[in-house]
Amino acid sequence: MATLNLNAINKSFGSAKVLHDISLAIEDKEFVVFVGPSGCGKSTLLRIIAGLEEATSGSIVIGGEDVSDAAPVDRGISMVFQSYALYPHLSVYENIAFPLRVQKMEKSEMDERVKRAADILQLTEKLDLKPGQLSGGQRQRVAIGRSIVRNPKVFLFDEPLSNLDAALRGDMRVELSQLHNQLDATMVYVTHDQVEAMTMADRIVVLNGGQVEQFGTPMELYHHPATKFVAGFIGQPNMNFVPATVLETTGTLTVELDGGHKMSLPVDTTGVSKGDTVEVGIRPEHVTLAEEGLDITVNVLERLGGVSITYGTIGNGTRFCASLSGDAPIQQGKNMRLSVAPEDCHVFQSNGQVLRRKSAPALVA
Amino acid sequence: MMDRYTKLQLVGIYAAVAVFLIFMLLPFFEMFMASLRPLEHLFRSPYQFWSDDFSFQAYKDMWVTVPLLGRYIFNSIFIACSVTGITMIFVVPAAYAYARLEFPFKNMSLAIFLGVNMFTGAVLLIPLYRVLRTMGLLNTYWAMIVPGVAFLIPTGIWLLRSYLEKIPRELEEAAFVDGASRMYTLRRVVLPLAVPGLIVVSVAVFIGAYAQQFLFAITFNQTRELQPLPAGLYEFIGYQSVTWNEMMAAALIGVLPVMVIFLFLQKYLVAGLTAGAVKE
């Protein structure tokens, strides 16, 4: 199939600049997810790759060929839209066959290709129906079928699961991952849902305000977020950020957290000095109940069976969420003590950049 | 939406509807009653609402009084159909362009179209006459078709444009990504989805063409054989007498095609005119 390279893509709508110098190198057969909050430019970037929008500057190279000025069909891409964009007046068969009809492909080959796509997507029974007679998940599959038949080099998905209900979304996620293995194709997938990103992606591009915050594997993003934004975006529940003052920078970084707790954190201290204000990032799942440690007031307690999620405050009202065992002996409205291993903590400078952790779990590929 | 009304409100609503309907339909009813009476009864004093000598005689006699009546009715329908067909040929691509493409003076030209709509043809009769004379089109079918088309294109564009805008853009983008050209997309995706809209616009144009042909016919055409019905009705006005009953009968027969079209396409009209009013 093909690699996909974006070189210094910029995009402005009038005076509003929505994409800033985006450069990415996506490998052959990779499943890459663009994730970010709404308005971060992820859909625009996808539409630029598809050829539906023109980049203000920069170039797009697919499979070694510069396609910046090529029509969508000549780029070797196919796209699945958020609303599926099925043709309501055509049968499922005709919907899937549409790109082939445009090419004026021979009937026998078209038939074979449509049948094969229908087979992969379990739509063989539904070929004569109209899209209106299908469920949301089936419609989604028809849209995918239409993108398969042309054998594109790169598949583009624009939030394809966001119109489905939660249960179906989970199923489709698994199906899409399987499809990726089956087709061995390069896929670019846009979503605002970090769970989709974490579960499906080989690598994730986190976009914020039209800029790439980080491009890496899900585990890299989880264990080594480059910025506070990525740290807050990846992981469920979100990471806690506790303000802290730097006390010592030799060897480890010694800080005093909001609330008075002192910690020595094994991070690279380049760029910070005594007295600086930093933020310590602590994931809710990395804390445990302890005799000594962080003093938390529990405001809300959610018992989910397997885990208990607490929402509370630390120090001068900084919010703090913790994920504890299902039977943790805690009560709403009471205080608790939590400890966290220093090597599990992340430290962010006031500009949002992370201080590199010296010891971190081995990355799971 | 809840539609709960008290008894009193219901009575009020129906009374208002009734007044409105009577106002609209009474002329038709009176036309029908007049067409059933022998001519001399029409001038009887005191006026009798009901008489026992109703007959459909006028519906037979009118063909004799005005021998070209059949031709006039045909002309009316022919002219209205031609106007509709030609108008649609212009309106479909234009409306699509206005709905989807960006080009200079787009909004200004749309506003001008709306402005043209505000003129009645009557204001422009004299210049139109000169244009048609220069082009040698006077006293032909074209004299009634060309101005008809010209005046209906703006309405058609406005109506169809709003319908086409309602078709999701993503459908066209999907077709575009799959390599379909604009024309292919228009033919295979947009137009099939716009069928209800096309019907609405065609019907609106047809009715418009049917209604406006009188003015153009009496101004631009003197050939009897080419006259549409509204102009042909004048032949019931004789030197000595006006055969009102036959004229009413002929007029009713004349509006029949429009009424039939309305009846058959009513559901499209209602759906089409309100389409896009609410987000689905």
Interface residues (C-beta under 8 A of the other chain):
Chain A: A50 G51 L52 A71 P72 V73 I77 S78 M79 F81 Q82 S83 A85 Y87 P88 H89 F98 P99 R101 V102 Q103 R146 R150
Chain B: P168 E170 L171 E173 A174 A175 F176 V177 D178 G179 A180 Y184 R188 V189 P192 L193
